Amino acid sequence: MTAAHLPDPRGGRRLLRRLPLRQVLCLAPIVLVTVIAVQHRSVLVEGFGHLRTASWPWLLAAGGATCLTWVAAAVTRQGAVVQPLPKRRLLATQFAAGAANHLLPTGLGSSAVNLRFMAVCGIPLARSSAAVALYLLAESVGRVGLLAALLIAFPHALRVGGLLPAGTLGPLLLIAGALLAVAAGVLVLVRRLRTAVWSFLHSALGEARSVHTRPSRALALWGGSLAFPALQAAGLAAVGRALDLPVAPAHMALAYLAATVAVALVPTPGGLGSVEAALIVALVAAGGPVAVATAVVLAYRIITVWVPLVPGALTLGALVRLKVI
């Protein structure tokens, strides 16, 4: 075989270069959904099995609450930025961001999708980053605020005494304090990092002041940040009623908020695994039997995560293809 007939090793690389990046990005969410679904196939089978025996009106209510969470997220996102955003594309982006959020750890997917959406809408990176930070802050304050209100209203709803082994609370607090001290020390000692952080905080505070000078934006920001976790908790309570979990709906909502606050720092895609475990523990602490609590959590995650995941991934690919994000 002559050199002229030898295969060109650069041909494959040329072919990859010709493949449009947007086509790759459109296919990536579906591939990731397939991989995650295969990894969690036993959970899916068991969860769908519980759904067959549930009360369908309550399951439909849970599905409706889940759909409204995307509306609440869109309202909160608009409240976090002064510039008006296109409403339909904003709502579609939140639906797609929900799928991205379950494919990447610790909310990175949702933040990346929304940053790209705001960039396409002409918002500078500094302002869009500040808007994302303001959204995350408002959502955290809303979630913790609702949890505190329910704890005050129902102080004995959770039997937390058995959740932690004796003598572990002190060491956990010491570890948390040590981590905060290390973070503060790094911030003080590394000048470049300190400069970047202060610059970002200055931009974020300026954006927050601008948002709060407009009552409609402030109402959207804080109203949506309260509605979002409330709708999520209502969805769990509806699934609990569908499967006859012997726990009061308000106590189920309290258990949901406590569990999600507890796992907020666990870097798993969409909280897969960690959220399920924390929700089961919280529902048992609220007085639910272990078997029924497990069924409720599996069914709830099927409705809120797995059912929207494929259409959400398809929407994400379509938005990339249409250059909305």
C-alpha positions in Angstrom: 0.0 0.0 0.0 1.5 3.3 -1.0 1.5 6.4 1.2 -1.2 7.9 -1.0 -3.6 5.1 0.0 -2.9 5.2 3.7 -5.8 6.6 5.8 -5.4 10.2 6.9 -5.4 10.3 10.7 -6.5 13.9 10.5 -9.8 12.9 8.8 -11.6 12.1 12.0 -10.5 15.4 13.5 -11.7 17.3 10.5 -15.1 15.5 10.7 -15.5 16.5 14.4 -14.7 20.0 13.5 -17.4 20.0 10.8 -20.0 18.7 13.3 -21.8 21.8 14.6 -21.3 22.5 18.3 -25.0 23.2 18.7 -25.9 19.7 17.5 -23.6 18.2 20.1 -25.2 20.4 22.8 -28.7 19.4 21.7 -27.9 15.7 22.0 -25.9 15.9 25.3 -28.9 16.3 27.7 -30.7 13.2 26.2 -27.5 11.2 26.6 -27.1 12.3 30.2 -30.8 11.5 31.0 -30.4 8.0 29.5 -27.3 7.3 31.6 -28.8 8.5 34.8 -32.1 6.6 34.2 -30.1 3.4 33.6 -28.2 3.9 36.8 -31.4 4.5 38.8 -33.6 2.0 37.0 -34.5 0.0 40.1 -35.7 3.2 41.8 -37.8 4.1 38.8 -39.4 0.6 38.6 -40.3 0.7 42.3 -41.5 4.3 42.2 -43.8 3.6 39.2 -45.1 0.5 41.0 -46.2 2.7 44.0 -47.9 5.2 41.6 -50.2 2.5 40.3 -51.8 2.1 43.7 -52.1 5.8 44.6 -55.1 8.1 44.5 -54.9 9.8 41.1 -56.6 13.1 42.0 -53.9 13.8 44.6 -51.2 12.7 42.1 -52.6 15.2 39.6 -52.5 17.9 42.3 -48.8 17.1 42.9 -48.2 17.3 39.2 -50.0 20.7 39.1 -47.9 22.0 42.0 -44.7 20.8 40.2 -45.8 22.8 37.0 -46.4 25.9 39.1 -42.8 25.7 40.5 -41.5 26.6 37.0 -43.8 29.6 37.0 -42.6 30.6 40.4 -39.0 30.2 39.3 -39.6 32.4 36.2 -41.3 35.1 38.4 -38.3 35.1 40.8 -35.8 35.2 37.9 -37.6 38.3 36.5 -37.7 39.9 39.9 -33.9 39.5 40.2 -33.1 41.7 37.2 -34.3 45.2 36.2 -34.4 44.6 32.5 -37.7 43.0 31.3 -37.2 39.4 30.0 -39.4 37.8 27.3 -42.0 35.9 29.3 -42.5 32.8 27.2 -38.9 32.2 26.6 -38.2 32.8 30.3 -40.7 30.2 31.3 -39.4 27.7 28.8 -35.9 28.4 30.0 -36.9 27.5 33.6 -38.4 24.2 32.5 -35.2 23.4 30.6 -33.1 24.6 33.5 -34.9 22.2 35.8 -33.6 19.3 33.6 -30.1 20.8 33.5 -30.2 21.1 37.3 -30.7 17.3 37.6 -27.8 16.6 35.3 -25.2 18.7 37.0 -24.3 19.1 40.8 -25.4 21.8 43.2 -27.6 23.8 40.9 -24.8 24.5 38.4 -27.0 23.5 35.5 -29.8 25.9 36.3 -27.4 28.8 36.9 -25.5 28.1 33.6 -28.7 28.0 31.6 -30.0 31.2 33.1 -26.7 33.0 32.6 -26.7 32.0 29.0 -30.3 33.1 28.6 -29.6 36.5 30.1 -26.5 36.9 27.9 -28.6 36.3 24.8 -31.1 38.9 26.1 -28.3 41.4 26.1 -27.6 41.6 29.9 -23.9 42.0 30.7 -22.1 39.2 32.5 -21.6 41.2 35.7 -25.3 42.0 36.0 -26.5 38.6 35.0 -24.1 37.0 37.6 -25.4 39.4 40.2 -29.0 38.5 39.3 -28.2 34.7 39.7 -26.7 35.4 43.1 -29.7 37.5 44.1 -32.0 34.7 43.0 -30.1 32.1 45.0 -30.1 34.3 48.0 -33.8 35.0 47.8 -34.6 31.4 47.3 -32.5 30.3 50.3 -34.1 33.0 52.5 -37.6 32.0 51.4 -36.9 28.3 52.1 -35.3 28.9 55.5 -38.0 31.5 56.4 -40.8 29.0 55.6 -39.0 26.3 57.6 -38.6 28.7 60.6 -42.3 29.7 60.4 -43.4 26.1 60.4 -41.1 25.1 63.2 -42.6 27.9 65.3 -46.1 26.9 64.4 -45.5 23.2 64.9 -42.6 22.9 67.3 -43.2 19.2 68.0 -43.9 18.0 64.4 -40.4 16.4 64.0 -39.0 14.0 66.5 -35.4 15.1 65.9 -34.0 13.4 69.0 -33.2 10.2 67.2 -32.0 11.6 63.9 -28.4 12.2 65.2 -26.4 9.8 67.4 -25.7 11.1 70.9 -22.8 13.5 71.1 -22.5 14.2 67.4 -24.1 17.7 67.4 -21.1 19.4 69.0 -18.5 17.9 66.6 -20.7 18.8 63.6 -20.9 22.4 64.8 -17.1 22.5 65.3 -16.5 21.2 61.8 -18.9 23.8 60.3 -17.1 26.5 62.3 -13.7 25.3 61.1 -14.8 25.3 57.5 -16.1 28.9 57.8 -12.8 30.0 59.5 -10.7 28.4 56.7 -12.9 30.1 54.0 -12.5 33.5 55.8 -8.7 32.9 56.1 -8.3 32.2 52.4 -10.3 35.3 51.6 -8.1 37.4 53.8 -4.8 36.0 52.6 -5.4 35.7 48.9 -5.5 39.3 47.6 -6.6 38.5 44.0 -9.5 36.4 45.3 -10.4 39.1 47.8 -10.5 41.7 45.1 -12.6 39.5 42.8 -15.1 38.8 45.6 -15.4 42.5 46.6 -15.9 43.5 43.0 -18.7 40.9 42.6 -20.3 41.9 45.9 -20.3 45.6 44.7 -22.0 44.7 41.5 -24.5 42.4 43.3 -25.4 45.0 45.8 -25.9 47.6 43.1 -28.2 45.3 41.2 -30.1 44.5 44.4 -30.6 48.2 45.1 -31.9 48.8 41.6 -34.3 45.9 41.8 -35.7 47.0 45.1 -36.3 50.6 43.8 -39.1 49.0 41.7 -41.9 47.5 43.8 -43.0 45.1 41.1 -39.6 43.6 40.8 -39.2 43.3 44.6 -42.6 41.7 44.9 -41.8 39.2 42.1 -38.4 38.4 43.7 -39.6 37.7 47.2 -43.1 36.4 46.3 -41.6 33.9 43.9 -38.9 32.9 46.3 -41.6 32.0 48.9 -43.9 30.4 46.4 -41.2 28.1 45.0 -40.4 26.0 48.1 -44.1 26.2 49.2 -45.2 24.6 46.0 -42.5 21.9 46.3 -43.7 21.1 49.8 -47.3 21.1 48.7 -46.4 18.6 46.0 -44.9 16.2 48.6 -48.0 16.6 50.9 -50.2 15.8 47.9 -48.3 12.6 47.2 -48.5 11.7 50.9 -52.2 12.0 50.8 -52.3 9.9 47.6 -50.5 7.1 49.4 -52.3 7.5 52.7 -49.2 8.5 54.7 -50.5 9.1 58.3 -48.8 12.5 58.7 -50.5 15.9 58.7 -49.9 17.9 55.4 -48.3 20.7 57.4 -45.9 18.3 59.0 -45.1 16.8 55.6 -44.3 20.3 54.3 -42.1 20.9 57.4 -40.3 17.6 56.8 -39.7 18.5 53.2 -38.2 21.9 54.0 -36.0 20.5 56.7 -34.7 17.7 54.5 -33.9 20.0 51.5 -32.2 22.6 53.7 -30.1 19.8 55.2 -28.9 18.5 51.8 -28.5 21.9 50.2 -24.7 21.6 50.3 -24.5 18.0 49.1 -22.9 18.1 45.6 -25.0 15.5 43.8 -26.8 16.1 40.5 -30.3 17.3 41.4 -29.8 15.9 44.9 -30.2 12.4 43.4 -29.8 9.9 46.3 -29.2 12.5 49.1 -32.6 14.1 48.8 -34.4 10.7 48.8 -32.6 9.6 51.9 -33.1 12.9 53.7 -36.8 13.0 52.8 -37.4 9.5 54.1 -35.6 10.3 57.4 -37.6 13.5 57.8 -41.0 11.8 57.1 -40.2 9.1 59.6 -39.2 11.8 62.1 -42.6 13.4 61.4 -44.3 10.1 62.4 -44.7 8.2 59.2 -44.0 4.4 58.9 -40.7 3.7 57.1 -42.3 1.6 54.3 -45.0 4.2 53.4 -42.6 7.1 53.8 -40.2 5.4 51.3 -43.1 4.8 48.8 -44.1 8.5 49.1 -40.6 9.7 48.5 -40.1 7.5 45.5 -43.4 8.5 44.0 -42.7 12.2 44.6 -39.3 12.0 43.0 -40.9 10.2 40.0 -43.4 13.1 39.5 -41.0 16.0 40.2 -37.7 14.7 38.7 -38.1 11.7 36.3 -41.3 12.5 34.5 -40.2 16.1 33.5 -36.6 15.1 32.8 -37.0 13.9 29.2 -39.3 16.7 28.0 -37.1 19.2 29.9 -34.0 17.8 28.2 -35.7 18.0 24.8 -36.7 21.6 25.6 -33.1 22.4 26.5 -31.9 21.0 23.2 -34.5 23.0 21.3 -33.6 26.2 23.1 -30.0 25.7 22.2 -30.8 25.0 18.6 -33.1 28.1 18.4 -30.3 30.2 20.0 -32.5 31.2 22.9 -29.7 30.1 25.1 
